[in-house]
Amino acid sequence: MKKIRDLLTILSFCVFLAVFAVLFLVLPEKPFSETENRPLQTAPAVSPETILSGTLADQTNLWFSDQFPLRDGFVRLKSAFELLLCKGENNGVLYSDSQLAVRAFDAYDSRLHIAENADWYFAPTVKAQLERYGDLVGQLSVPVVTLIPPRTVDVADSAFPYDRPYGDGLYDLLSEVLPEKAGYLELLPDLRAAYERGEYVIYRTDHHWTTLGAYTAYQKVASALGIEEVSPEETWSKTEISDFFGTTAARASFPWGKPDVITLYDDGENYTVTADGETLDGLYDFRRARSSDKYTAFLGGTHGVTTVKGNGDDRKTLLVFKDSFADSLIPFLAHHFDIVALDLKTHPDLTAAIGEYHPEAVLVVYNAENLITNAAFGNLR
């Protein structure tokens, strides 16, 4: 009887392997995962270069992992077990009934070293970037305002039984190192207080601030730029995009969760918007609102150069060096300025851009996680 049981176990295992091997070969490759909101590794190209460099082996391993049959279901199942085991997180994402937040990320130490899945930051590396940026700002001829949107894990600290290493040390460092001429606006206390009051200022399933959170930042930016008349938030007409699951939910892959709602604010004005030379329909791309990445409805997503022009010849220009957090902020600023927005990673020459566009002021928007995970901020020149 024992031999029969052993034989059946072996046969079952062999059948399992055979079935999944056949499925792997016959099922079409998926180039993109809607669940994880990221491109998947497809069959790697075989060449002498990839063989000798070792990249072929790495790509092949990733190919097997990404194209494994029923992968999305197994990913969700693994996430569910993590929660059932009371771990409170999966894949570096913290979970509570009302909020998700990325805890672990790849911390940048140098061009040669990245600490993967770290929950700390390298203070000397961040400080060096800030000091270099401060030196650059000191040489500019126009006013500068600097925004470093905080991470969700810092804003929603009270939602999780998680002791953040260094606490708010990163934001203390920003206040200490950035010179007055950089126009640094501290946002963490405002957003955290609003979150504690139950205001919807950060998404539950995404790493961005909500449009209300962007409006909170807009009020501070407007004050810093000398704008005296800021319309109350209630006066803007609003359109809601429902069923939004963002990048944090994609990374965690929890099998359940409440979706977010994206709100688009409209001041009733007509704007001419171009993205990398292509004219868009306006500040919002409603076709993208039906895609898997609904946040790209703001300005049609990330582009190298985005311009926004309003009506009238007396409007002044605001130059924005940005990451994606600025996409939901720019529609508010367009009420007062013509905007030239440059992606900070692909257009690092701030000095040349000032000479080309002759702005009234410069706004730099670069979120705290990006500041930790790459060196783009310190590469501005």
N, C-alpha and C positions, 0 to 999 in steps of 0.2 A: 504493500500500500504506500509506504514512504517513497519507494522508487517511482511509483506512478505519479504521486504528488510532485516530486522533483521534476519529473519529465514534463508534466503539464505546466509547471512554472517556467521551465526553460522554453517550451514551445510558445507559451503566451508572450514571453519577452521577445522571442525571435519574430513572432507575428507582429508585435507592436513596432519593432524596429523596421520590419519590412514594409508595413503599411505607411509609416511616416517617411521612409526612404522613397517609396513610389510617389507619395503626395509631393514631396520636395521636388521631384523630377518633373511631374506632370502639371502641377499648378503654376499659373503664370506668376512672374515676379511682381512684387509690389514696389514701385519706386518711392512711395511715400506712405507714412503711417498717420492716418487720421487720429488714431488714439493718442500717439505720442507727439504728434504735430512736428515731425521731422523727416528728412529724407532717409531712405533705407539703402543699405549697401546692396548693389546688384552684382551680378557675376563679374569678377575682376578680369581685367585684360592681362593676358600672359605675354610677357616680353622679357628679353634679357635684362633690361633695367630693373623691372619689378622683382625678378628672381634674385639678382645679385644684391639689391638693396634690402631685401627682406620684406618689402611692402606687400608682395604677393601673398605671403603666409598670413600677414595681419589682415589683409582685405578678405582673404578666403575665410578666416575664422569669423570675421564680422558678417560676411555673406551668409554663412550657415546660421548664425545667430539671428540676423534680421529677417531672413526668408523662411525660418522654421515654420512648418504648417501649424495653423491655429495659434500663431504667436500671440496675437492680441488677447485671446482668451486666457492663455497661460499667464500673461503679464498681469491681467486683472486678478486671476486666481491667486497669484503670488502676493499681490498687494492686499487682498482680502485676508490671507493668512497672517500677514504682518500685523494687521489691525486686531485680528482675533487673538493673537499672541500678546496683545497689549503693549506692543512696541511704540505705538503712537506716531510712527512715521514709516515711510517707504522711499527708497531711492533718494535719501537726503531731503525728503519733504515732510514737514511736520503736519499733523492732522488734528483738528478739533471739529466739533459739530458745525461751527460757524466759519471756519477759516483754514486755509492751507498756507504754508509759508516755506520757502526754500531755506534749509538750514545749512546744507553742505554745498560747496562750490569749489571751483579750481582757483586757488589763490596764487597770484602772480608774485614771484620773488625776484626773478631776473629773466633775461631773454633765454637762459638755458635751463631754468628750473620752474616748474609749476607743481604746487602741492595739490594733488587731486583729492576731491571730496573733503576739503578742509572746512572747519567751522571757525577759523580764525583768519586774520589778515596779517600781512607783513608790514608792520608800522614803518620801518625805515624805507621800504620801497614806496609806500604810499606818500610818505613825507617828502621823498626826493621828487616825486611827480608834482606835488603841490608847490614845492619851493621853485621848481623850474617854471611852473605856470605863473607863480607870483612874480618872478623876475620878468617874464614876458609881458604880463599885464602892466607892469610898471613902466614899460617903454611905449605903450600905446597912447595915441592922441585922442581917443574917444572914451566916453564912460563905459564901464563894463559891469554887468551884473552876473553873478555866478550862482547857479542852482545845482545842488547835488541831491536829487530826490532819494530819500532813505529807502532801505530795503523793507519789505513786508514784515520780515521777522523782527525788525526793530520797532516798526509802528505798532504791530499787533502783539507786542511782547506779552501782554496780559492774557492772551488767548491760549498760551501753551505753558506746560510745566517744564520749561527748558531754560536752563541758566546760560545765557549767552556769554561766551568768553569775551572778556574786555568790556562788556556792557556797552555803554555809549561812547567808548573811547575813540572810535573812528570819527565821530561827529565833534568831539572835543578837539581832536587833532585838526580838523578842518577849521574850526574857529581860531585855533592858536596859530596856525601856519599861514593861512591865506591873508595877505595884506589888505588894508582898508580899501585900496584902489581896486581890488578884485571884486568888491561889492557882493561879498558872500552873504546869502540870505539863508538863515537857519530855518529849516522846515520841519525837522523831526518833532519838536514840541507841539507845533500847531496840528500836525497830522495825527500825532498820538493822542492829543487831547480830544480832537474831533472823533477819533475812533472810539475812545472811551465813552464818549457821549452817545455812541450808537450811530454816528453819521457814516454814510457810505462813501468813504474817501479812498479806500483801496479795494481792489477786487479780491474776492474770496479764492478764485481759482487761477489768477494771473499775477505776474510780478509788477504790473504797472499800477499807477494810481488811477482811480476812476476819473470821470470828467469833473465830478464835484471836487475831487482832490486836486485836479489841475486848476480848477477855478480858485481854490484856496491859494495855490502858488501864484496864480495870475494876480490876485489882489496884492500880494507882497511885491511882485515884479512891477506892477503898475505904480505903486507908491515909490519904489526905488527909482523909477524912470520919470517921476514928476507928473504922472497922470492924476489929475484931481477928480475927474468924474468917472467912476466905475459903476456900471449898472449893477443893481442887486441881482443875485443869482435867480431870483424868482421871475425876473422880467424877461428872461430869454425863453423863447419857445423851444420845445424839446421833442425829440423823436427817439424812441427806445428800440434797441436791438436786443431781443431776448435770446435765451439758450446759448450764452457764450461760455465756453470752457477754454481757459487760457493755457499758457505754457506751463504753469505750475501743476495744473491738473494733468496735463499731458505727461509731465515727468513722473508724477506720482502714480498715475494709472489706477487710482482707486475705483472700484466697481460701482460706487455710488457717490452722490454729492449733489449739492444744489447749484444750478448754473448761475452765472452772473448776468447782469443786464448792462449793456453799454448805452449811454445816453448821449445823443448828439445835440449840441446847443446851437441855436440859430438866432442871429441878431437881425435877420431880415434884409441884410445888405447883399449885393451881388459882388463876387470877387472873381478875378481872373487868376486861375491857379495853373501853374505849369510844373511838371516833374521831369527833370532831365530833358527839357525842351519839348515835352509832349503836353498839350493842353488837356487839363482834366475838366470834369463837369462842375467842379466847385470844391469846397472844403472837404466834402465827404463823398466817398465812393460807395454807393449803395449796392453795387454788384458784389463788392467784397464783403458786405455785411451778410451775404448769404454763403460765404465760403467757410472753410474750417478755421481760418484765422481772421475772425471778425474785427479784431483791433485794427487791422489794416484799412478799415473804412475811413479812418482819420488820414486825410491827405493821400489816400491810395497807398499807404505803407511807406517803407523806407526807400529814399532815393538819394542820389549824390547831391543834387541841387534842386531845391523846391522854391518857387517864388509865388508870392501871393500879393496881388495888386487890387486896391480898392478904387472907388470912384473919387475923383478930385485930383487936382494938380498940386495941392499944397501938403500932401501926405509925406511924412518923413520915413526914412528907411531904417528898419531894425535888422541887424545882421545876427542870425542865430546859428551858433555852432552846437550841434545837438546829437542826441541819440533818440530812440523811439519815444521816450517820455515826453519830448517836446511836441509830438504829433497831436496830442490832445490839448496842448496848451496854446499852440499857435492860433487856432480859431478865435480865441479870446483876444490875443494881441493884435490880430488883423483888424479888429475894430478901431485901432488907433494908429497902426503903422502899416506901410508896405513891408513885406517880409522877404528876406533872402535867407533861406535855411540851408546850411551845408552839413552833410554828414561828417561828423568829427573824425571818424576813422579814415575816410577816403579823401578828405579835404582838410589836412592839418595846418595849412598855411594861413593862419589868422591875419598876419600882417599884410600879406598880399591881397587878401579878400577885402580888407579895409580900404586899401588903395584902389581897388577895382570898383567897389560898390558905394563908397562914401556914406556909410551909415551914420545916423544920428547917435546910435549906441549899439553896443554888442551884448548879447545874452548868450551865455554858455550853459547848456543843460546836459549833464552827464551823471547818470545815476550811480549810487554808491557801490552796487555790486560790480558794475563795469570798472569802476575805479580800482577795485581790488583784483579783478580777474584779468586785466590786460593793461598795457602801457600806453594806450592811445592818448590819454589825457596829458601825459608827460611829453608826448611827441608833438604837441602844438608848437608852432613857431611863428 
